[in-house]
Amino acid sequence: MLCEEKGRLLDAYVTATDHQAEAVKSLSAAAAQDNRTAFKEALAHAEDARQDAEQARLALHQHSETHGC
């Protein structure tokens, strides 16, 4: 059974990875447009989303390690 905090962190991680997937999809679309500016913006957005997902993953992992759940 998940503790309440782990459930919250897991939900945050799922949301962050969903945002990352959407950002990568947008990056792919921008690459197909052959528009450097749009690609650079999409790349920056995808990198921000990747970092957010990584932070969410680390928070979940750290909670599991310290809380033992």
MODELLER restraints for C-alpha pairs under 7 A, 6 or more apart:
rsr = mdl.restraints
at = mdl.atoms
rsr.add(forms.Gaussian(group=physical.xy_distance, feature=features.Distance(at['CA:2:A'], at['CA:69:A']), mean=6.87, stdev=0.5))
rsr.add(forms.Gaussian(group=physical.xy_distance, feature=features.Distance(at['CA:6:A'], at['CA:60:A']), mean=6.65, stdev=0.5))
rsr.add(forms.Gaussian(group=physical.xy_distance, feature=features.Distance(at['CA:6:A'], at['CA:63:A']), mean=6.94, stdev=0.5))
rsr.add(forms.Gaussian(group=physical.xy_distance, feature=features.Distance(at['CA:9:A'], at['CA:60:A']), mean=5.48, stdev=0.5))
rsr.add(forms.Gaussian(group=physical.xy_distance, feature=features.Distance(at['CA:10:A'], at['CA:60:A']), mean=6.49, stdev=0.5))
rsr.add(forms.Gaussian(group=physical.xy_distance, feature=features.Distance(at['CA:12:A'], at['CA:56:A']), mean=6.46, stdev=0.5))
rsr.add(forms.Gaussian(group=physical.xy_distance, feature=features.Distance(at['CA:13:A'], at['CA:53:A']), mean=6.21, stdev=0.5))
rsr.add(forms.Gaussian(group=physical.xy_distance, feature=features.Distance(at['CA:13:A'], at['CA:56:A']), mean=4.97, stdev=0.5))
rsr.add(forms.Gaussian(group=physical.xy_distance, feature=features.Distance(at['CA:13:A'], at['CA:57:A']), mean=5.92, stdev=0.5))
rsr.add(forms.Gaussian(group=physical.xy_distance, feature=features.Distance(at['CA:16:A'], at['CA:49:A']), mean=6.98, stdev=0.5))
rsr.add(forms.Gaussian(group=physical.xy_distance, feature=features.Distance(at['CA:16:A'], at['CA:52:A']), mean=6.26, stdev=0.5))
rsr.add(forms.Gaussian(group=physical.xy_distance, feature=features.Distance(at['CA:16:A'], at['CA:53:A']), mean=4.77, stdev=0.5))
rsr.add(forms.Gaussian(group=physical.xy_distance, feature=features.Distance(at['CA:17:A'], at['CA:53:A']), mean=5.45, stdev=0.5))
rsr.add(forms.Gaussian(group=physical.xy_distance, feature=features.Distance(at['CA:19:A'], at['CA:49:A']), mean=6.33, stdev=0.5))
rsr.add(forms.Gaussian(group=physical.xy_distance, feature=features.Distance(at['CA:20:A'], at['CA:46:A']), mean=6.31, stdev=0.5))
rsr.add(forms.Gaussian(group=physical.xy_distance, feature=features.Distance(at['CA:20:A'], at['CA:49:A']), mean=4.79, stdev=0.5))
rsr.add(forms.Gaussian(group=physical.xy_distance, feature=features.Distance(at['CA:20:A'], at['CA:50:A']), mean=5.71, stdev=0.5))
rsr.add(forms.Gaussian(group=physical.xy_distance, feature=features.Distance(at['CA:20:A'], at['CA:53:A']), mean=6.93, stdev=0.5))
rsr.add(forms.Gaussian(group=physical.xy_distance, feature=features.Distance(at['CA:23:A'], at['CA:45:A']), mean=6.39, stdev=0.5))
rsr.add(forms.Gaussian(group=physical.xy_distance, feature=features.Distance(at['CA:23:A'], at['CA:46:A']), mean=4.77, stdev=0.5))
rsr.add(forms.Gaussian(group=physical.xy_distance, feature=features.Distance(at['CA:23:A'], at['CA:49:A']), mean=6.81, stdev=0.5))
rsr.add(forms.Gaussian(group=physical.xy_distance, feature=features.Distance(at['CA:24:A'], at['CA:46:A']), mean=5.71, stdev=0.5))
rsr.add(forms.Gaussian(group=physical.xy_distance, feature=features.Distance(at['CA:26:A'], at['CA:42:A']), mean=6.39, stdev=0.5))
rsr.add(forms.Gaussian(group=physical.xy_distance, feature=features.Distance(at['CA:27:A'], at['CA:39:A']), mean=6.39, stdev=0.5))
rsr.add(forms.Gaussian(group=physical.xy_distance, feature=features.Distance(at['CA:27:A'], at['CA:42:A']), mean=4.94, stdev=0.5))
rsr.add(forms.Gaussian(group=physical.xy_distance, feature=features.Distance(at['CA:27:A'], at['CA:43:A']), mean=5.98, stdev=0.5))
rsr.add(forms.Gaussian(group=physical.xy_distance, feature=features.Distance(at['CA:27:A'], at['CA:46:A']), mean=6.93, stdev=0.5))
rsr.add(forms.Gaussian(group=physical.xy_distance, feature=features.Distance(at['CA:30:A'], at['CA:38:A']), mean=5.86, stdev=0.5))
rsr.add(forms.Gaussian(group=physical.xy_distance, feature=features.Distance(at['CA:30:A'], at['CA:39:A']), mean=4.98, stdev=0.5))
rsr.add(forms.Gaussian(group=physical.xy_distance, feature=features.Distance(at['CA:30:A'], at['CA:42:A']), mean=6.78, stdev=0.5))
rsr.add(forms.Gaussian(group=physical.xy_distance, feature=features.Distance(at['CA:31:A'], at['CA:39:A']), mean=5.76, stdev=0.5))
